[in-house]
Amino acid sequence: MILAAVLLIGCEKTVYRTNLEVYCPPLKSYSTDYNEALAQELKALPEGYETIPNTIADYAKLRDHIRACEQEKDNLDG
């Protein structure tokens, strides 16, 4: 019983605290004209092309993750 109390004393306070730094890769900005041209080119692909649209979808998800990273960084910076 005494041993448990002695061990719990060490949990009483924070000994140290580190600062968390969040690094997010930069996002490239694309103009509306560029995005529209990309959409038209994707629509113009013949049937059966799946790799290019899937890669674009993955890229869009990656950009969403980077935006979430930036939001989290802003929340931590206060």
mmCIF file of the N, C-alpha and C atoms, coordinates in Angstrom:
data_MODEL
# 
_entry.id   MODEL 
# 
loop_
_atom_site.group_PDB 
_atom_site.id 
_atom_site.type_symbol 
_atom_site.label_atom_id 
_atom_site.label_alt_id 
_atom_site.label_comp_id 
_atom_site.label_asym_id 
_atom_site.label_entity_id 
_atom_site.label_seq_id 
_atom_site.pdbx_PDB_ins_code 
_atom_site.Cartn_x 
_atom_site.Cartn_y 
_atom_site.Cartn_z 
_atom_site.occupancy 
_atom_site.B_iso_or_equiv 
_atom_site.pdbx_formal_charge 
_atom_site.auth_seq_id 
_atom_site.auth_comp_id 
_atom_site.auth_asym_id 
_atom_site.auth_atom_id 
_atom_site.pdbx_PDB_model_num 
ATOM 1   N N  . MET A 1 1  ? 0.826   -1.180 0.000   1.00 0.00 ? 1  MET A N  1 
ATOM 2   C CA . MET A 1 1  ? 0.000   0.000  0.000   1.00 0.00 ? 1  MET A CA 1 
ATOM 3   C C  . MET A 1 1  ? 0.884   1.263  0.000   1.00 0.00 ? 1  MET A C  1 
ATOM 4   N N  . ILE A 1 2  ? 1.882   1.252  0.830   1.00 0.00 ? 2  ILE A N  1 
ATOM 5   C CA . ILE A 1 2  ? 2.786   2.398  0.900   1.00 0.00 ? 2  ILE A CA 1 
ATOM 6   C C  . ILE A 1 2  ? 3.555   2.540  -0.406  1.00 0.00 ? 2  ILE A C  1 
ATOM 7   N N  . LEU A 1 3  ? 3.955   1.412  -0.963  1.00 0.00 ? 3  LEU A N  1 
ATOM 8   C CA . LEU A 1 3  ? 4.682   1.444  -2.231  1.00 0.00 ? 3  LEU A CA 1 
ATOM 9   C C  . LEU A 1 3  ? 3.823   2.064  -3.336  1.00 0.00 ? 3  LEU A C  1 
ATOM 10  N N  . ALA A 1 4  ? 2.546   1.721  -3.386  1.00 0.00 ? 4  ALA A N  1 
ATOM 11  C CA . ALA A 1 4  ? 1.652   2.290  -4.396  1.00 0.00 ? 4  ALA A CA 1 
ATOM 12  C C  . ALA A 1 4  ? 1.528   3.790  -4.212  1.00 0.00 ? 4  ALA A C  1 
ATOM 13  N N  . ALA A 1 5  ? 1.425   4.243  -2.994  1.00 0.00 ? 5  ALA A N  1 
ATOM 14  C CA . ALA A 1 5  ? 1.319   5.683  -2.723  1.00 0.00 ? 5  ALA A CA 1 
ATOM 15  C C  . ALA A 1 5  ? 2.591   6.401  -3.148  1.00 0.00 ? 5  ALA A C  1 
ATOM 16  N N  . VAL A 1 6  ? 3.724   5.815  -2.885  1.00 0.00 ? 6  VAL A N  1 
ATOM 17  C CA . VAL A 1 6  ? 4.997   6.425  -3.259  1.00 0.00 ? 6  VAL A CA 1 
ATOM 18  C C  . VAL A 1 6  ? 5.110   6.510  -4.787  1.00 0.00 ? 6  VAL A C  1 
ATOM 19  N N  . LEU A 1 7  ? 4.698   5.467  -5.478  1.00 0.00 ? 7  LEU A N  1 
ATOM 20  C CA . LEU A 1 7  ? 4.764   5.479  -6.939  1.00 0.00 ? 7  LEU A CA 1 
ATOM 21  C C  . LEU A 1 7  ? 3.814   6.501  -7.545  1.00 0.00 ? 7  LEU A C  1 
ATOM 22  N N  . LEU A 1 8  ? 2.662   6.695  -6.938  1.00 0.00 ? 8  LEU A N  1 
ATOM 23  C CA . LEU A 1 8  ? 1.690   7.653  -7.456  1.00 0.00 ? 8  LEU A CA 1 
ATOM 24  C C  . LEU A 1 8  ? 2.115   9.091  -7.230  1.00 0.00 ? 8  LEU A C  1 
ATOM 25  N N  . ILE A 1 9  ? 2.970   9.341  -6.281  1.00 0.00 ? 9  ILE A N  1 
ATOM 26  C CA . ILE A 1 9  ? 3.448   10.700 -6.035  1.00 0.00 ? 9  ILE A CA 1 
ATOM 27  C C  . ILE A 1 9  ? 4.159   11.245 -7.266  1.00 0.00 ? 9  ILE A C  1 
ATOM 28  N N  . GLY A 1 10 ? 4.858   10.404 -8.004  1.00 0.00 ? 10 GLY A N  1 
ATOM 29  C CA . GLY A 1 10 ? 5.556   10.817 -9.204  1.00 0.00 ? 10 GLY A CA 1 
ATOM 30  C C  . GLY A 1 10 ? 4.608   11.255 -10.307 1.00 0.00 ? 10 GLY A C  1 
ATOM 31  N N  . CYS A 1 11 ? 3.340   10.881 -10.244 1.00 0.00 ? 11 CYS A N  1 
ATOM 32  C CA . CYS A 1 11 ? 2.352   11.247 -11.259 1.00 0.00 ? 11 CYS A CA 1 
ATOM 33  C C  . CYS A 1 11 ? 1.650   12.556 -10.930 1.00 0.00 ? 11 CYS A C  1 
ATOM 34  N N  . GLU A 1 12 ? 2.034   13.187 -9.843  1.00 0.00 ? 12 GLU A N  1 
ATOM 35  C CA . GLU A 1 12 ? 1.325   14.362 -9.343  1.00 0.00 ? 12 GLU A CA 1 
ATOM 36  C C  . GLU A 1 12 ? 1.425   15.572 -10.263 1.00 0.00 ? 12 GLU A C  1 
ATOM 37  N N  . LYS A 1 13 ? 2.568   15.818 -10.861 1.00 0.00 ? 13 LYS A N  1 
ATOM 38  C CA . LYS A 1 13 ? 2.730   17.032 -11.656 1.00 0.00 ? 13 LYS A CA 1 
ATOM 39  C C  . LYS A 1 13 ? 3.488   16.745 -12.948 1.00 0.00 ? 13 LYS A C  1 
ATOM 40  N N  . THR A 1 14 ? 3.373   17.670 -13.871 1.00 0.00 ? 14 THR A N  1 
ATOM 41  C CA . THR A 1 14 ? 4.100   17.556 -15.130 1.00 0.00 ? 14 THR A CA 1 
ATOM 42  C C  . THR A 1 14 ? 5.541   17.967 -14.899 1.00 0.00 ? 14 THR A C  1 
ATOM 43  N N  . VAL A 1 15 ? 6.450   17.112 -15.269 1.00 0.00 ? 15 VAL A N  1 
ATOM 44  C CA . VAL A 1 15 ? 7.864   17.388 -15.079 1.00 0.00 ? 15 VAL A CA 1 
ATOM 45  C C  . VAL A 1 15 ? 8.367   18.317 -16.178 1.00 0.00 ? 15 VAL A C  1 
ATOM 46  N N  . TYR A 1 16 ? 7.906   18.112 -17.391 1.00 0.00 ? 16 TYR A N  1 
ATOM 47  C CA . TYR A 1 16 ? 8.305   18.959 -18.506 1.00 0.00 ? 16 TYR A CA 1 
ATOM 48  C C  . TYR A 1 16 ? 7.183   18.976 -19.532 1.00 0.00 ? 16 TYR A C  1 
ATOM 49  N N  . ARG A 1 17 ? 7.215   19.971 -20.368 1.00 0.00 ? 17 ARG A N  1 
ATOM 50  C CA . ARG A 1 17 ? 6.228   20.077 -21.438 1.00 0.00 ? 17 ARG A CA 1 
ATOM 51  C C  . ARG A 1 17 ? 6.968   20.517 -22.702 1.00 0.00 ? 17 ARG A C  1 
ATOM 52  N N  . THR A 1 18 ? 6.693   19.832 -23.804 1.00 0.00 ? 18 THR A N  1 
ATOM 53  C CA . THR A 1 18 ? 7.325   20.203 -25.069 1.00 0.00 ? 18 THR A CA 1 
ATOM 54  C C  . THR A 1 18 ? 6.343   20.999 -25.914 1.00 0.00 ? 18 THR A C  1 
ATOM 55  N N  . ASN A 1 19 ? 6.876   21.834 -26.775 1.00 0.00 ? 19 ASN A N  1 
ATOM 56  C CA . ASN A 1 19 ? 6.036   22.558 -27.725 1.00 0.00 ? 19 ASN A CA 1 
ATOM 57  C C  . ASN A 1 19 ? 5.897   21.722 -28.984 1.00 0.00 ? 19 ASN A C  1 
ATOM 58  N N  . LEU A 1 20 ? 4.681   21.551 -29.411 1.00 0.00 ? 20 LEU A N  1 
ATOM 59  C CA . LEU A 1 20 ? 4.412   20.784 -30.617 1.00 0.00 ? 20 LEU A CA 1 
ATOM 60  C C  . LEU A 1 20 ? 4.474   21.717 -31.811 1.00 0.00 ? 20 LEU A C  1 
ATOM 61  N N  . GLU A 1 21 ? 5.253   21.340 -32.803 1.00 0.00 ? 21 GLU A N  1 
ATOM 62  C CA . GLU A 1 21 ? 5.334   22.114 -34.034 1.00 0.00 ? 21 GLU A CA 1 
ATOM 63  C C  . GLU A 1 21 ? 4.736   21.276 -35.156 1.00 0.00 ? 21 GLU A C  1 
ATOM 64  N N  . VAL A 1 22 ? 3.835   21.872 -35.904 1.00 0.00 ? 22 VAL A N  1 
ATOM 65  C CA . VAL A 1 22 ? 3.182   21.183 -37.001 1.00 0.00 ? 22 VAL A CA 1 
ATOM 66  C C  . VAL A 1 22 ? 3.679   21.777 -38.311 1.00 0.00 ? 22 VAL A C  1 
ATOM 67  N N  . TYR A 1 23 ? 4.166   20.919 -39.180 1.00 0.00 ? 23 TYR A N  1 
ATOM 68  C CA . TYR A 1 23 ? 4.635   21.356 -40.494 1.00 0.00 ? 23 TYR A CA 1 
ATOM 69  C C  . TYR A 1 23 ? 3.707   20.777 -41.554 1.00 0.00 ? 23 TYR A C  1 
ATOM 70  N N  . CYS A 1 24 ? 3.152   21.638 -42.370 1.00 0.00 ? 24 CYS A N  1 
ATOM 71  C CA . CYS A 1 24 ? 2.256   21.223 -43.445 1.00 0.00 ? 24 CYS A CA 1 
ATOM 72  C C  . CYS A 1 24 ? 2.883   21.609 -44.775 1.00 0.00 ? 24 CYS A C  1 
ATOM 73  N N  . PRO A 1 25 ? 2.859   20.702 -45.741 1.00 0.00 ? 25 PRO A N  1 
ATOM 74  C CA . PRO A 1 25 ? 3.390   21.081 -47.054 1.00 0.00 ? 25 PRO A CA 1 
ATOM 75  C C  . PRO A 1 25 ? 2.529   22.174 -47.677 1.00 0.00 ? 25 PRO A C  1 
ATOM 76  N N  . PRO A 1 26 ? 3.120   23.038 -48.476 1.00 0.00 ? 26 PRO A N  1 
ATOM 77  C CA . PRO A 1 26 ? 2.336   24.115 -49.090 1.00 0.00 ? 26 PRO A CA 1 
ATOM 78  C C  . PRO A 1 26 ? 1.410   23.573 -50.176 1.00 0.00 ? 26 PRO A C  1 
ATOM 79  N N  . LEU A 1 27 ? 0.283   24.234 -50.328 1.00 0.00 ? 27 LEU A N  1 
ATOM 80  C CA . LEU A 1 27 ? -0.665  23.887 -51.381 1.00 0.00 ? 27 LEU A CA 1 
ATOM 81  C C  . LEU A 1 27 ? -0.460  24.791 -52.582 1.00 0.00 ? 27 LEU A C  1 
ATOM 82  N N  . LYS A 1 28 ? -0.407  24.214 -53.751 1.00 0.00 ? 28 LYS A N  1 
ATOM 83  C CA . LYS A 1 28 ? -0.342  25.001 -54.983 1.00 0.00 ? 28 LYS A CA 1 
ATOM 84  C C  . LYS A 1 28 ? -1.742  25.500 -55.291 1.00 0.00 ? 28 LYS A C  1 
ATOM 85  N N  . SER A 1 29 ? -1.840  26.743 -55.650 1.00 0.00 ? 29 SER A N  1 
ATOM 86  C CA . SER A 1 29 ? -3.126  27.320 -56.034 1.00 0.00 ? 29 SER A CA 1 
ATOM 87  C C  . SER A 1 29 ? -3.306  27.210 -57.542 1.00 0.00 ? 29 SER A C  1 
ATOM 88  N N  . TYR A 1 30 ? -4.514  26.847 -57.941 1.00 0.00 ? 30 TYR A N  1 
ATOM 89  C CA . TYR A 1 30 ? -4.853  26.745 -59.353 1.00 0.00 ? 30 TYR A CA 1 
ATOM 90  C C  . TYR A 1 30 ? -5.981  27.730 -59.645 1.00 0.00 ? 30 TYR A C  1 
ATOM 91  N N  . SER A 1 31 ? -5.909  28.364 -60.791 1.00 0.00 ? 31 SER A N  1 
ATOM 92  C CA . SER A 1 31 ? -6.943  29.323 -61.172 1.00 0.00 ? 31 SER A CA 1 
ATOM 93  C C  . SER A 1 31 ? -8.222  28.585 -61.565 1.00 0.00 ? 31 SER A C  1 
ATOM 94  N N  . THR A 1 32 ? -9.311  29.303 -61.578 1.00 0.00 ? 32 THR A N  1 
ATOM 95  C CA . THR A 1 32 ? -10.586 28.734 -62.008 1.00 0.00 ? 32 THR A CA 1 
ATOM 96  C C  . THR A 1 32 ? -10.492 28.254 -63.447 1.00 0.00 ? 32 THR A C  1 
ATOM 97  N N  . ASP A 1 33 ? -9.837  29.029 -64.299 1.00 0.00 ? 33 ASP A N  1 
ATOM 98  C CA . ASP A 1 33 ? -9.674  28.632 -65.700 1.00 0.00 ? 33 ASP A CA 1 
ATOM 99  C C  . ASP A 1 33 ? -8.912  27.307 -65.813 1.00 0.00 ? 33 ASP A C  1 
ATOM 100 N N  . TYR A 1 34 ? -7.871  27.176 -65.027 1.00 0.00 ? 34 TYR A N  1 
ATOM 101 C CA . TYR A 1 34 ? -7.086  25.941 -65.046 1.00 0.00 ? 34 TYR A CA 1 
ATOM 102 C C  . TYR A 1 34 ? -7.949  24.759 -64.612 1.00 0.00 ? 34 TYR A C  1 
ATOM 103 N N  . ASN A 1 35 ? -8.695  24.931 -63.513 1.00 0.00 ? 35 ASN A N  1 
ATOM 104 C CA . ASN A 1 35 ? -9.556  23.853 -63.016 1.00 0.00 ? 35 ASN A CA 1 
ATOM 105 C C  . ASN A 1 35 ? -10.621 23.467 -64.038 1.00 0.00 ? 35 ASN A C  1 
ATOM 106 N N  . GLU A 1 36 ? -11.177 24.452 -64.724 1.00 0.00 ? 36 GLU A N  1 
ATOM 107 C CA . GLU A 1 36 ? -12.178 24.165 -65.752 1.00 0.00 ? 36 GLU A CA 1 
ATOM 108 C C  . GLU A 1 36 ? -11.558 23.419 -66.929 1.00 0.00 ? 36 GLU A C  1 
ATOM 109 N N  . ALA A 1 37 ? -10.360 23.811 -67.329 1.00 0.00 ? 37 ALA A N  1 
ATOM 110 C CA . ALA A 1 37 ? -9.671  23.119 -68.422 1.00 0.00 ? 37 ALA A CA 1 
ATOM 111 C C  . ALA A 1 37 ? -9.373  21.679 -68.027 1.00 0.00 ? 37 ALA A C  1 
ATOM 112 N N  . LEU A 1 38 ? -8.952  21.464 -66.790 1.00 0.00 ? 38 LEU A N  1 
ATOM 113 C CA . LEU A 1 38 ? -8.674  20.114 -66.301 1.00 0.00 ? 38 LEU A CA 1 
ATOM 114 C C  . LEU A 1 38 ? -9.947  19.268 -66.334 1.00 0.00 ? 38 LEU A C  1 
ATOM 115 N N  . ALA A 1 39 ? -11.041 19.839 -65.877 1.00 0.00 ? 39 ALA A N  1 
ATOM 116 C CA . ALA A 1 39 ? -12.310 19.106 -65.880 1.00 0.00 ? 39 ALA A CA 1 
ATOM 117 C C  . ALA A 1 39 ? -12.716 18.726 -67.304 1.00 0.00 ? 39 ALA A C  1 
ATOM 118 N N  . GLN A 1 40 ? -12.549 19.641 -68.234 1.00 0.00 ? 40 GLN A N  1 
ATOM 119 C CA . GLN A 1 40 ? -12.896 19.345 -69.626 1.00 0.00 ? 40 GLN A CA 1 
ATOM 120 C C  . GLN A 1 40 ? -12.008 18.242 -70.207 1.00 0.00 ? 40 GLN A C  1 
ATOM 121 N N  . GLU A 1 41 ? -10.726 18.293 -69.880 1.00 0.00 ? 41 GLU A N  1 
ATOM 122 C CA . GLU A 1 41 ? -9.815  17.265 -70.379 1.00 0.00 ? 41 GLU A CA 1 
ATOM 123 C C  . GLU A 1 41 ? -10.152 15.899 -69.797 1.00 0.00 ? 41 GLU A C  1 
ATOM 124 N N  . LEU A 1 42 ? -10.527 15.865 -68.520 1.00 0.00 ? 42 LEU A N  1 
ATOM 125 C CA . LEU A 1 42 ? -10.905 14.591 -67.910 1.00 0.00 ? 42 LEU A CA 1 
ATOM 126 C C  . LEU A 1 42 ? -12.182 14.042 -68.540 1.00 0.00 ? 42 LEU A C  1 
ATOM 127 N N  . LYS A 1 43 ? -13.124 14.926 -68.832 1.00 0.00 ? 43 LYS A N  1 
ATOM 128 C CA . LYS A 1 43 ? -14.371 14.489 -69.471 1.00 0.00 ? 43 LYS A CA 1 
ATOM 129 C C  . LYS A 1 43 ? -14.113 13.980 -70.888 1.00 0.00 ? 43 LYS A C  1 
ATOM 130 N N  . ALA A 1 44 ? -13.104 14.520 -71.548 1.00 0.00 ? 44 ALA A N  1 
ATOM 131 C CA . ALA A 1 44 ? -12.797 14.152 -72.937 1.00 0.00 ? 44 ALA A CA 1 
ATOM 132 C C  . ALA A 1 44 ? -12.060 12.817 -73.046 1.00 0.00 ? 44 ALA A C  1 
ATOM 133 N N  . LEU A 1 45 ? -11.611 12.263 -71.935 1.00 0.00 ? 45 LEU A N  1 
ATOM 134 C CA . LEU A 1 45 ? -10.903 10.984 -71.995 1.00 0.00 ? 45 LEU A CA 1 
ATOM 135 C C  . LEU A 1 45 ? -11.845 9.897  -72.507 1.00 0.00 ? 45 LEU A C  1 
ATOM 136 N N  . PRO A 1 46 ? -11.321 9.012  -73.328 1.00 0.00 ? 46 PRO A N  1 
ATOM 137 C CA . PRO A 1 46 ? -12.152 7.899  -73.803 1.00 0.00 ? 46 PRO A CA 1 
ATOM 138 C C  . PRO A 1 46 ? -12.573 7.005  -72.629 1.00 0.00 ? 46 PRO A C  1 
ATOM 139 N N  . GLU A 1 47 ? -13.628 6.260  -72.840 1.00 0.00 ? 47 GLU A N  1 
ATOM 140 C CA . GLU A 1 47 ? -14.084 5.308  -71.821 1.00 0.00 ? 47 GLU A CA 1 
ATOM 141 C C  . GLU A 1 47 ? -12.965 4.331  -71.491 1.00 0.00 ? 47 GLU A C  1 
ATOM 142 N N  . GLY A 1 48 ? -12.937 3.880  -70.276 1.00 0.00 ? 48 GLY A N  1 
ATOM 143 C CA . GLY A 1 48 ? -11.945 2.889  -69.883 1.00 0.00 ? 48 GLY A CA 1 
ATOM 144 C C  . GLY A 1 48 ? -10.750 3.463  -69.143 1.00 0.00 ? 48 GLY A C  1 
ATOM 145 N N  . TYR A 1 49 ? -10.583 4.767  -69.185 1.00 0.00 ? 49 TYR A N  1 
ATOM 146 C CA . TYR A 1 49 ? -9.489  5.381  -68.434 1.00 0.00 ? 49 TYR A CA 1 
ATOM 147 C C  . TYR A 1 49 ? -9.927  5.503  -66.977 1.00 0.00 ? 49 TYR A C  1 
ATOM 148 N N  . GLU A 1 50 ? -9.258  4.786  -66.100 1.00 0.00 ? 50 GLU A N  1 
ATOM 149 C CA . GLU A 1 50 ? -9.559  4.865  -64.675 1.00 0.00 ? 50 GLU A CA 1 
ATOM 150 C C  . GLU A 1 50 ? -8.380  5.394  -63.866 1.00 0.00 ? 50 GLU A C  1 
ATOM 151 N N  . THR A 1 51 ? -7.191  5.147  -64.347 1.00 0.00 ? 51 THR A N  1 
ATOM 152 C CA . THR A 1 51 ? -5.998  5.511  -63.582 1.00 0.00 ? 51 THR A CA 1 
ATOM 153 C C  . THR A 1 51 ? -5.885  7.018  -63.387 1.00 0.00 ? 51 THR A C  1 
ATOM 154 N N  . ILE A 1 52 ? -6.079  7.781  -64.444 1.00 0.00 ? 52 ILE A N  1 
ATOM 155 C CA . ILE A 1 52 ? -5.934  9.237  -64.345 1.00 0.00 ? 52 ILE A CA 1 
ATOM 156 C C  . ILE A 1 52 ? -6.993  9.823  -63.407 1.00 0.00 ? 52 ILE A C  1 
ATOM 157 N N  . PRO A 1 53 ? -8.293  9.523  -63.577 1.00 0.00 ? 53 PRO A N  1 
ATOM 158 C CA . PRO A 1 53 ? -9.288  10.061 -62.641 1.00 0.00 ? 53 PRO A CA 1 
ATOM 159 C C  . PRO A 1 53 ? -9.057  9.598  -61.196 1.00 0.00 ? 53 PRO A C  1 
ATOM 160 N N  . ASN A 1 54 ? -8.617  8.350  -61.019 1.00 0.00 ? 54 ASN A N  1 
ATOM 161 C CA . ASN A 1 54 ? -8.337  7.873  -59.656 1.00 0.00 ? 54 ASN A CA 1 
ATOM 162 C C  . ASN A 1 54 ? -7.177  8.635  -59.032 1.00 0.00 ? 54 ASN A C  1 
ATOM 163 N N  . THR A 1 55 ? -6.168  8.928  -59.837 1.00 0.00 ? 55 THR A N  1 
ATOM 164 C CA . THR A 1 55 ? -5.023  9.693  -59.339 1.00 0.00 ? 55 THR A CA 1 
ATOM 165 C C  . THR A 1 55 ? -5.449  11.111 -58.973 1.00 0.00 ? 55 THR A C  1 
ATOM 166 N N  . ILE A 1 56 ? -6.304  11.714 -59.790 1.00 0.00 ? 56 ILE A N  1 
ATOM 167 C CA . ILE A 1 56 ? -6.812  13.055 -59.490 1.00 0.00 ? 56 ILE A CA 1 
ATOM 168 C C  . ILE A 1 56 ? -7.613  13.034 -58.184 1.00 0.00 ? 56 ILE A C  1 
ATOM 169 N N  . ALA A 1 57 ? -8.422  11.996 -57.992 1.00 0.00 ? 57 ALA A N  1 
ATOM 170 C CA . ALA A 1 57 ? -9.207  11.873 -56.751 1.00 0.00 ? 57 ALA A CA 1 
ATOM 171 C C  . ALA A 1 57 ? -8.289  11.723 -55.542 1.00 0.00 ? 57 ALA A C  1 
ATOM 172 N N  . ASP A 1 58 ? -7.224  10.934 -55.681 1.00 0.00 ? 58 ASP A N  1 
ATOM 173 C CA . ASP A 1 58 ? -6.255  10.795 -54.592 1.00 0.00 ? 58 ASP A CA 1 
ATOM 174 C C  . ASP A 1 58 ? -5.586  12.127 -54.280 1.00 0.00 ? 58 ASP A C  1 
ATOM 175 N N  . TYR A 1 59 ? -5.269  12.877 -55.331 1.00 0.00 ? 59 TYR A N  1 
ATOM 176 C CA . TYR A 1 59 ? -4.649  14.192 -55.157 1.00 0.00 ? 59 TYR A CA 1 
ATOM 177 C C  . TYR A 1 59 ? -5.603  15.136 -54.422 1.00 0.00 ? 59 TYR A C  1 
ATOM 178 N N  . ALA A 1 60 ? -6.881  15.065 -54.751 1.00 0.00 ? 60 ALA A N  1 
ATOM 179 C CA . ALA A 1 60 ? -7.875  15.903 -54.073 1.00 0.00 ? 60 ALA A CA 1 
ATOM 180 C C  . ALA A 1 60 ? -7.944  15.537 -52.585 1.00 0.00 ? 60 ALA A C  1 
ATOM 181 N N  . LYS A 1 61 ? -7.889  14.251 -52.272 1.00 0.00 ? 61 LYS A N  1 
ATOM 182 C CA . LYS A 1 61 ? -7.900  13.818 -50.864 1.00 0.00 ? 61 LYS A CA 1 
ATOM 183 C C  . LYS A 1 61 ? -6.648  14.322 -50.145 1.00 0.00 ? 61 LYS A C  1 
ATOM 184 N N  . LEU A 1 62 ? -5.510  14.242 -50.812 1.00 0.00 ? 62 LEU A N  1 
ATOM 185 C CA . LEU A 1 62 ? -4.267  14.737 -50.224 1.00 0.00 ? 62 LEU A CA 1 
ATOM 186 C C  . LEU A 1 62 ? -4.379  16.226 -49.913 1.00 0.00 ? 62 LEU A C  1 
ATOM 187 N N  . ARG A 1 63 ? -4.951  16.987 -50.822 1.00 0.00 ? 63 ARG A N  1 
ATOM 188 C CA . ARG A 1 63 ? -5.133  18.424 -50.602 1.00 0.00 ? 63 ARG A CA 1 
ATOM 189 C C  . ARG A 1 63 ? -6.068  18.665 -49.415 1.00 0.00 ? 63 ARG A C  1 
ATOM 190 N N  . ASP A 1 64 ? -7.104  17.836 -49.262 1.00 0.00 ? 64 ASP A N  1 
ATOM 191 C CA . ASP A 1 64 ? -7.999  17.948 -48.105 1.00 0.00 ? 64 ASP A CA 1 
ATOM 192 C C  . ASP A 1 64 ? -7.247  17.689 -46.805 1.00 0.00 ? 64 ASP A C  1 
ATOM 193 N N  . HIS A 1 65 ? -6.340  16.704 -46.823 1.00 0.00 ? 65 HIS A N  1 
ATOM 194 C CA . HIS A 1 65 ? -5.534  16.405 -45.637 1.00 0.00 ? 65 HIS A CA 1 
ATOM 195 C C  . HIS A 1 65 ? -4.599  17.572 -45.301 1.00 0.00 ? 65 HIS A C  1 
ATOM 196 N N  . ILE A 1 66 ? -4.039  18.191 -46.316 1.00 0.00 ? 66 ILE A N  1 
ATOM 197 C CA . ILE A 1 66 ? -3.150  19.334 -46.077 1.00 0.00 ? 66 ILE A CA 1 
ATOM 198 C C  . ILE A 1 66 ? -3.952  20.501 -45.495 1.00 0.00 ? 66 ILE A C  1 
ATOM 199 N N  . ARG A 1 67 ? -5.158  20.729 -46.004 1.00 0.00 ? 67 ARG A N  1 
ATOM 200 C CA . ARG A 1 67 ? -6.010  21.787 -45.436 1.00 0.00 ? 67 ARG A CA 1 
ATOM 201 C C  . ARG A 1 67 ? -6.329  21.494 -43.971 1.00 0.00 ? 67 ARG A C  1 
ATOM 202 N N  . ALA A 1 68 ? -6.598  20.232 -43.655 1.00 0.00 ? 68 ALA A N  1 
ATOM 203 C CA . ALA A 1 68 ? -6.863  19.847 -42.258 1.00 0.00 ? 68 ALA A CA 1 
ATOM 204 C C  . ALA A 1 68 ? -5.617  20.066 -41.403 1.00 0.00 ? 68 ALA A C  1 
ATOM 205 N N  . CYS A 1 69 ? -4.453  19.780 -41.958 1.00 0.00 ? 69 CYS A N  1 
ATOM 206 C CA . CYS A 1 69 ? -3.191  20.025 -41.263 1.00 0.00 ? 69 CYS A CA 1 
ATOM 207 C C  . CYS A 1 69 ? -3.030  21.511 -40.963 1.00 0.00 ? 69 CYS A C  1 
ATOM 208 N N  . GLU A 1 70 ? -3.322  22.337 -41.951 1.00 0.00 ? 70 GLU A N  1 
ATOM 209 C CA . GLU A 1 70 ? -3.210  23.790 -41.766 1.00 0.00 ? 70 GLU A CA 1 
ATOM 210 C C  . GLU A 1 70 ? -4.186  24.278 -40.686 1.00 0.00 ? 70 GLU A C  1 
ATOM 211 N N  . GLN A 1 71 ? -5.392  23.720 -40.685 1.00 0.00 ? 71 GLN A N  1 
ATOM 212 C CA . GLN A 1 71 ? -6.385  24.095 -39.670 1.00 0.00 ? 71 GLN A CA 1 
ATOM 213 C C  . GLN A 1 71 ? -5.918  23.706 -38.275 1.00 0.00 ? 71 GLN A C  1 
ATOM 214 N N  . GLU A 1 72 ? -5.393  22.497 -38.154 1.00 0.00 ? 72 GLU A N  1 
ATOM 215 C CA . GLU A 1 72 ? -4.880  22.035 -36.867 1.00 0.00 ? 72 GLU A CA 1 
ATOM 216 C C  . GLU A 1 72 ? -3.714  22.906 -36.406 1.00 0.00 ? 72 GLU A C  1 
ATOM 217 N N  . LYS A 1 73 ? -2.847  23.267 -37.332 1.00 0.00 ? 73 LYS A N  1 
ATOM 218 C CA . LYS A 1 73 ? -1.717  24.148 -36.987 1.00 0.00 ? 73 LYS A CA 1 
ATOM 219 C C  . LYS A 1 73 ? -2.236  25.483 -36.491 1.00 0.00 ? 73 LYS A C  1 
ATOM 220 N N  . ASP A 1 74 ? -3.227  26.045 -37.182 1.00 0.00 ? 74 ASP A N  1 
ATOM 221 C CA . ASP A 1 74 ? -3.810  27.325 -36.753 1.00 0.00 ? 74 ASP A CA 1 
ATOM 222 C C  . ASP A 1 74 ? -4.424  27.207 -35.361 1.00 0.00 ? 74 ASP A C  1 
ATOM 223 N N  . ASN A 1 75 ? -5.075  26.074 -35.087 1.00 0.00 ? 75 ASN A N  1 
ATOM 224 C CA . ASN A 1 75 ? -5.681  25.880 -33.764 1.00 0.00 ? 75 ASN A CA 1 
ATOM 225 C C  . ASN A 1 75 ? -4.614  25.797 -32.670 1.00 0.00 ? 75 ASN A C  1 
ATOM 226 N N  . LEU A 1 76 ? -3.479  25.154 -32.982 1.00 0.00 ? 76 LEU A N  1 
ATOM 227 C CA . LEU A 1 76 ? -2.410  25.045 -31.990 1.00 0.00 ? 76 LEU A CA 1 
ATOM 228 C C  . LEU A 1 76 ? -1.699  26.377 -31.775 1.00 0.00 ? 76 LEU A C  1 
ATOM 229 N N  . ASP A 1 77 ? -1.561  27.154 -32.857 1.00 0.00 ? 77 ASP A N  1 
ATOM 230 C CA . ASP A 1 77 ? -0.885  28.448 -32.751 1.00 0.00 ? 77 ASP A CA 1 
ATOM 231 C C  . ASP A 1 77 ? -1.738  29.455 -31.995 1.00 0.00 ? 77 ASP A C  1 
ATOM 232 N N  . GLY A 1 78 ? -3.026  29.197 -31.956 1.00 0.00 ? 78 GLY A N  1 
ATOM 233 C CA . GLY A 1 78 ? -3.943  29.996 -31.165 1.00 0.00 ? 78 GLY A CA 1 
ATOM 234 C C  . GLY A 1 78 ? -4.347  31.265 -31.725 1.00 0.00 ? 78 GLY A C  1 
# 
